[in-house]
Amino acid sequence: MHLGSRSTSFLVILATVIVPMAVLGAVLVGPAIAAPPSPPPDLDHFRCYSNTGHPASLTAFLEDQFDQRLEKVEEVVVVWPIGFCNPVAKTIPSPGGGPGQTTDILDPTAHLTMYEIRETTRQRDVTWKVTVDNQFGRQTIFATKPVLLGVPTQKVSVEGEPTGLGLPVDLNHFKCYQAKGAPLNVAVTLEDQFETADLLVVEPVLFCNPVKKTARGTETPIEDPDAHLTCYNLKLATQIGFSTQINIVTNNQFNHIPEAPEPFTVVTDERVLCVPSNKADFLGMPGSFTTP
């Protein structure tokens, strides 16, 4: 493993996440029926790190709830893997200095590889005003361009040591959109297989819908239509730290040789925390909204 200064290059695809927001009046698609806050879905939290590996270099057809509202199936090109996500235990410290509130890992096999996607069938720009409920409360998220596809992944080995973990079962694929919203500024402690760190959860940068994927002639259905992810930027609580390069071997549906594990290099930088979320309400508009 290589130790160095803490990486400052955030996931490249998220560098343009802040988009101009203007008020538009014409409604493209109506809102879903508003619902009272409900408990988060039965899904792990994920800490996503930067990673490098071989590009998938394939075409996929994606259909999520936004696509259904637009009555389309989106064709995308799946290119570089740019994020690797571990299931993570999250602790929010107690204001009184007690043990805090911990959300444990539910499924240690549940991992996601985040691949950059490039649209080939986009017909018009849409901004989605989404009301989400999660452990951080109810928030309004503005989702725009789809940029990543989260693919369930087996973590076969870490630095040559077998993990003993199988393929994830009943884990959705996720279509992730650039997102913007009010920052949370919540202190958390995150513990996964790579590290334990005290971090600050700040602004949302991705909103991820469960998605049906068809690629290489195989259709992968949505396992849980209620399971969504809201992903937030992370900052070190102390602003002092070191990055570590970790060599892992993975297995997923995008392997170049089916079922032949492929190597990735992961950088343990801050990146994002993806939080299980319910989508309580959503409204699509051409162009964009004014953000809070």
Summary of the structure (lengths in Angstrom):
residues: 292
radius of gyration: 18.3
end to end distance: 42.5
largest distance: 56.3
contacts: 953
relative contact order: 0.28
helix: 3%
strand: 56%
